[in-house]
Amino acid sequence: MHVNEVKYFDAIPIDSYGPGFFRIEGKILKSGIVCSRSGVSSWTGYKDLNILEELQYKIDVLFVGTGNEICQVPESFCKRLQEIGLALEIMSTPSACRTYNVLLSEGRRIAIAALPVDER
């Protein structure tokens, strides 16, 4: 079997995640995250809109990771981001991380805002 190395060029992939943390560029972040070509930041959740509003015109899609399972996000959160033109894809954090990394390797203009998974 031939295995191709994935190249992210100037992008920042998510190395891994686990209960209460994300590993990005070898660093552990014990919070929610926002990650894009612009960088990585802590994210406190759905009321923390300022950092997401800065992505306006820089991305085509924002993946929102809701934790262990997919769940509804506040309507005010969706409405505000749609008002500024961000397309949202809401999914569980594991799915959001995988999808983000795959599309990032294709050079897509994307970002992720994800809450950490809980211990099960």
Beta strands, then each sheet from edge to edge (+ up, - down):
strand 1: 16-18
strand 2: 21-24
strand 3: 27-29
strand 4: 32-36
strand 5: 39-43
strand 6: 61-65
strand 7: 87-91
strand 8: 110-114
sheet 1: 1+ 2- 3+
sheet 2: 5+ 4- 8+ 6+ 7+
end
